[in-house]
Structures are given as structure tokens and as C-alpha cells.
Amino acid sequence: MTARPLSILICALGGEGGGVLAEWLVATATRCGHAAQSTSIPGVAQRTGATTYYIEIARDRCADAAGVQPTFSLYAVPGALDILIASEPLEAARQVAAGFVTS
């Protein structure tokens, strides 16, 4: 496995369904035979703080021929994000300003 995993960052406020979307994406990738992982960094409280959900999905099916599983990151890397999903325009702008979105 030499290809970098697909990286997705979901930015949502509490109660907006970001966690549900992250779970759906990981479940779908897993059911399609891809290794996937998600982590979340919660905001302060429901509706008062942004929660980010970071997902990585292996581009190849689960293990390579030698049975080696991919190693995933727990955090998004600035400049290496493939997909940004934000429910609020301000959250999208914050992530762009922080350099997470690639050209």
C-alpha cells in the first residue's frame, strides 16, 4: 500500500449530525472492503462549539498481498485533505484559513 489514504474532514456544530455522517462513511467504506478509521475532536458543548470528525479510508482493499494493514493518522494534516465537509460557512472558512484544504 503506497497510496496515501483518502482523507475527509467533517466540521459541524453539536447536534448537526456530523458524527452520524462520519459513521455512515466509515461503515460504507468497510462494507466495500476498505480499511477505514475515524476520530473526533468535540466542541465545548452542544450548539456552542465546533466538532471535527476526521476520516481516513484506504484507497486499496483491506490488506496488501503480504497482509499488511494500513496505518492511519488521528488528525488531519494541513495541505493533505482530500474532502472538506462543513455545515456552517464559518467552519469552512476556518479550515481554509488554517491551510487544511488542498488546491
C-alpha positions in Angstrom: 0.0 0.0 0.0 1.8 3.0 -1.2 -1.1 5.4 -1.9 -2.0 7.9 0.7 -5.4 7.2 2.3 -8.4 9.3 1.2 -8.8 12.0 3.9 -12.1 13.6 4.9 -12.7 16.3 7.4 -16.2 16.9 8.6 -16.8 20.2 10.6 -20.1 20.5 12.3 -21.7 22.1 15.4 -23.1 19.8 18.1 -26.4 18.2 17.1 -26.0 18.8 13.4 -25.3 15.1 12.5 -21.5 15.2 11.8 -21.0 12.1 13.9 -23.7 10.2 12.1 -22.3 11.2 8.7 -18.8 10.0 9.8 -20.2 6.7 11.0 -22.0 6.2 7.7 -18.9 6.9 5.6 -16.7 4.5 7.7 -19.4 1.8 7.6 -19.8 2.2 3.8 -16.0 2.0 3.2 -15.7 -1.0 5.5 -18.6 -2.8 3.8 -16.9 -2.2 0.4 -13.7 -3.9 1.7 -11.6 -0.8 2.5 -9.9 -0.3 5.8 -11.2 2.9 7.4 -10.9 4.9 10.7 -12.5 8.0 12.1 -11.6 10.2 15.1 -13.4 13.2 16.5 -12.5 16.3 18.5 -15.6 17.5 20.3 -16.5 21.1 20.7 -17.3 22.7 24.1 -21.0 21.8 24.3 -23.9 21.1 22.1 -24.6 24.1 19.7 -21.7 26.1 21.2 -18.6 24.5 19.8 -17.4 23.0 16.5 -16.8 19.3 16.5 -14.5 17.9 13.8 -14.6 14.4 12.5 -11.5 13.1 10.7 -11.8 10.0 8.5 -9.2 8.1 6.5 -10.1 5.4 4.1 -7.5 3.1 2.4 -7.6 3.5 -1.3 -6.8 -0.2 -1.8 -8.8 -3.1 -0.4 -8.1 -4.1 3.2 -4.6 -5.6 3.2 -2.0 -5.9 0.5 -0.7 -9.3 -0.7 1.6 -9.6 2.3 -1.3 -9.0 4.7 -0.1 -5.6 5.8 -2.8 -3.3 7.1 -2.6 0.5 6.6 -1.6 2.9 9.4 -3.9 5.8 9.8 -3.4 9.3 11.3 -5.6 10.6 14.2 -5.6 14.1 12.9 -5.9 15.9 9.6 -2.6 17.2 8.1 -2.7 20.7 6.7 -2.4 20.7 2.9 -3.2 17.0 2.7 -7.0 17.0 2.9 -9.0 15.5 0.1 -12.5 16.4 1.1 -13.9 19.1 3.5 -17.5 18.9 4.6 -18.8 21.8 6.7 -22.3 22.5 7.8 -21.6 26.2 8.5 -19.8 28.6 6.1 -17.7 30.0 9.0 -16.3 26.5 9.8 -15.4 26.0 6.1 -13.6 29.4 6.1 -11.7 28.5 9.3 -10.4 25.3 7.8 -9.4 27.0 4.6 -7.6 29.7 6.6 -5.9 27.1 8.7 -4.4 25.6 5.4 -6.2 22.2 5.6 -7.8 22.4 2.1 -5.5 21.5 -0.8 -5.6 23.3 -4.1 
